[in-house]
Amino acid sequence: MSVYDFSVKKANGASVNLADYKGKVLLIVNTATKCGLAPQLRGLEELHKKYAEKGLAVLGFPCSQFAGQELDDADEIHAVCQMNYGVTFQIFDKIDVNGKTAHPLFAYLRKKTGGLFGNSIKWNFTKFLIDAEGKTIQRFAPATVPAKMEQKIAALLG
């Protein structure tokens, strides 16, 4: 099993099979526009712009499980991401990342990587790096700024 076995939804409800990303390095992130870590969206966009043509895909998944720090309306989420942080990478439909209602992709990622205090996601902006074959390489803590992941991303891209 790999991330390619999962489907996700865009904000408009259209289903996307992650197998469409085969051959790309993925950076999967649970985001929240009202979180104090939201400025990381700018850093994620910088990685996206720098490495998209080399095979990186940044995938953002809005989540409101941590102190209700995400907006309810998908259009509003996209507008804030674009206007405040210049985001052009794919932002998907809002999901849960923990508990019984967790999206299966995040249940899988949590199980594959674990964390410092178990496998649950502790906060917004937990990041998962996936290689071009769909293998989960590393989980990054919410406080890890995108620039700190650049060397590892560049190495996976060759």
Residue pairs with C-beta under 8 A, 6 or more apart in sequence:
1 108
2 133
2 134
2 135
2 136
3 18
3 21
3 26
3 28
3 105
3 108
3 109
3 130
3 134
3 136
4 17
4 18
4 19
4 21
4 22
4 134
5 18
5 19
6 17
6 18
6 104
6 105
6 108
7 15
7 16
7 17
7 18
8 15
8 16
8 18
8 59
8 61
8 92
8 93
8 95
8 103
8 105
9 15
9 16
9 92
9 93
10 16
10 90
10 92
10 93
11 74
11 75
11 77
11 78
11 91
11 92
11 93
11 94
12 74
13 93
16 92
18 26
18 105
21 57
21 59
22 132
22 134
23 55
23 132
24 55
24 56
24 57
24 132
25 51
25 55
25 56
25 57
25 129
25 130
25 131
25 132
25 153
25 156
25 157
26 56
26 57
26 58
26 59
26 128
26 129
26 130
27 44
27 47
27 56
27 57
27 58
27 59
27 127
27 128
27 129
27 130
27 149
27 153
28 59
28 61
28 105
28 109
28 127
28 128
28 130
29 44
29 58
29 59
29 60
29 61
29 125
29 126
29 127
29 128
30 61
30 62
30 63
30 95
30 97
30 106
30 121
30 124
30 125
30 126
31 38
31 41
31 60
31 61
31 62
31 63
31 70
31 81
31 91
31 124
31 125
32 38
32 62
32 63
32 64
32 66
32 69
32 70
32 124
32 125
33 41
33 62
33 69
33 70
33 71
33 77
33 80
33 81
33 84
34 68
34 69
34 70
34 71
35 66
35 67
35 69
35 70
35 123
35 124
35 125
37 123
37 124
37 125
37 142
37 143
38 84
38 85
38 124
39 85
40 125
40 145
40 146
41 60
41 81
41 84
41 85
41 87
42 85
42 86
43 145
43 146
43 147
44 58
44 60
44 87
44 89
44 146
45 58
45 85
45 86
45 87
45 88
45 89
46 146
46 147
47 56
47 58
47 146
47 149
47 150
47 153
48 56
48 57
48 58
48 88
48 89
49 88
50 150
51 153
51 154
51 157
52 58
52 89
54 157
55 132
55 157
56 153
56 157
57 89
57 90
58 89
58 90
59 89
59 90
59 92
60 81
60 87
60 89
60 90
60 91
60 92
61 91
61 92
61 93
61 94
61 95
61 97
61 103
61 106
62 70
62 71
62 74
62 77
62 91
62 92
62 93
62 94
62 95
63 70
63 94
63 95
63 96
63 97
63 124
64 70
64 72
64 94
65 96
65 97
65 98
65 99
66 123
66 124
69 124
70 77
70 94
71 77
71 80
72 94
74 93
74 94
77 91
77 94
78 91
81 87
81 91
82 88
95 102
95 103
95 106
96 102
96 103
96 106
97 103
97 106
97 110
97 121
97 126
98 106
98 110
98 120
98 121
102 110
106 121
109 128
109 136
109 139
110 119
110 120
110 121
111 119
112 136
113 119
113 128
113 136
113 138
113 139
114 139
115 121
115 122
115 126
115 139
115 141
116 141
122 142
123 142
124 142
125 142
126 139
126 140
126 141
126 142
127 139
127 140
127 144
127 146
127 149
128 136
128 138
128 139
128 140
129 136
129 137
129 138
129 139
129 140
129 149
129 152
129 153
129 156
130 136
130 137
131 137
131 156
132 156
137 152
137 156
138 152
140 148
140 149
